[in-house]
Amino acid sequence: MEKSFKTMLDRANESVAVKMTMLFGSIWCVYVFFLFSLVPVLVPAWQNTLLYISNCIQLVALPALMVGNAVLSRGADRRAAEDHQALLEILSDVREELADLRAKTAGLAQSTSAALARPQMENVSISDQTFMDVNEKGGETPD
C-alpha cells in the first residue's frame, strides 16, 4: 500500500507540474503578467506588495516549470526510443530486400554475360524465310 500511495503521489505531482507548465507556457499567462506589470503604474502605492507577489510567483513557477519540462521530455524520449526501434526494423527489412535484389540481379548478370558470349549465327531464319550473309566467302562458287 505504501508503494501505491507513493505512485499515486508521484502521478499527482507530475500532473500538477505539467498543468502548471502548460499554463505558464500559454499566451494568456503572458497577457496576465503584462497587465500585472502595469499595476504599479496605475497604483504606485502597491509596488512593494506586487514585487513580493511576483517574487513568490517566480519561486513557485521556476521549479514547477523544470519538473513539468522533465516529465514532458520523458514522454518525448520514450516516443523517440519507439521510433528508433521502428526505424531499425525498417532498416533490417530494407537490407533483406536489398540482399534479395542483389541475388536476383547477380543471376541476371550471369545469364546476360552467357547470352553475349554465344557465337553469332550466320543464317537467321524468320518464319519460312532464310537470310544469308552474301559477303560470306564459304558460300561462293569458283568461276
Stockholm file with secondary structure:
# STOCKHOLM 1.0

chainA/1-143         MEKSFKTMLDRANESVAVKMTMLFGSIWCVYVFFLFSLVPVLVPAWQNTLLYISNCIQLVALPALMVGNAVLSRGADRRAAEDHQALLEILSDVREELADLRAKTAGLAQSTSAALARPQMENVSISDQTFMDVNEKGGETPD
#=GR chainA/1-143 SS CHHHHHHHHHHHHHHHHHHHHHHHTSHHHHHHHHHHHHHHHHCGGGHHHHHHHHHHHHHHHHHHHHHHHHHHHHHHHHHHHHHHHHHHHHHHHHHHHHHHHHHHHHHHHHHHHHHHTSCCCSSEEETTEEECCTTCSTTCCCC
#=GC SS_cons         CHHHHHHHHHHHHHHHHHHHHHHHTSHHHHHHHHHHHHHHHHCGGGHHHHHHHHHHHHHHHHHHHHHHHHHHHHHHHHHHHHHHHHHHHHHHHHHHHHHHHHHHHHHHHHHHHHHHTSCCCSSEEETTEEECCTTCSTTCCCC
//
